Amino acid sequence: MAAVQQSDAPLASTTDEKPISNIVIVIAMQTEAQPVVNKFELIEDPNSPFPEGVPWVRYHGKFKGLNLNLIWPGKDPSSGVDSVGTISSALVTYAAIQSFKPDLIINAGTAGGFKARGASVGDIFIASDCAFHDRRIPIPVFDLYGVGSRKAFETPNLVKELNLKVAKLSTGDSLDMTPQDESSITANDATVKDMEGAAVAYVADLLKVPAIFVKAVTDIIDGDKPTAEEFLQNLAAVTSALDLAVEQVINFIDGKCISEL
């Protein structure tokens, strides 16, 4: 797939032809990150390259022919909860790209899904597009900037081999959904909704690093249960499904070039 970008310009052929060796994985929550850390036997870095005082955590290790850096934004110093949302994910994505110069970024995490668009709890989606649904700027051109729609990095071979679903992703900083958000999500033609993806896509686009998005559905937004209740109820089980999907994705990537994904 072409890198996360608004233009249709292809990556340079030298980039396409180099074997992928360095991957950054961005995961927002410790509950989501820990199974992946355990699966790949990653080690927490006690000497983080990040600025002193930030809560961001780096786990690293090797898997087959790949150098893996998993970045978790850590716990918010004031509240003690996971640093979820677009600000933290954008910051750690930028810092990780600057520090580790990855060939590829994987943003993995949980998401809400719409049953009207075919999503079920436990489904794994690869995002084809990312956009924001809560940046409303009703001024010509600024409105398009607010939505920030970007094509995700296409991985047709990976999707086919792993039999994964593909859908558009919409991102916002709230777990719940206002009527205005719902209208924007509909306009974004999104099947899944998260709190990080489009921010990671924005930074990846700026710095021209291919990025893919692996999202596991924890809750059905247009279902009968309250979102927060269903999210917490399904988080552990769906995180296991996400862990397996990330493992399969990384196994597929090993030994391949960008153009082979």
Secondary structure, 3 states (H helix, E strand, C coil): CCCCECCCCCCCHHHHHCECCEEEEECCCHHHHHHHHHHCCCEECCCCCCCCCCCCEEEEEEECCEEEEEEECCECCCCCCECCCHHHHHHHHHHHHHHHCCCEEEEEEEEEECHHHCCCCCCEEEEEEEEECCCCCCCCCHHHHHHCCEECCCCHHHHHHHCCEEEEEEECCCCCCCHHHHHHHHHCCCCEEECCHHHHHHHHHHHCCCEEEEEEEEEECCCCCCHHHHHHHHHHHHHHHHHHHHHHHHHHHCCCEHHHC
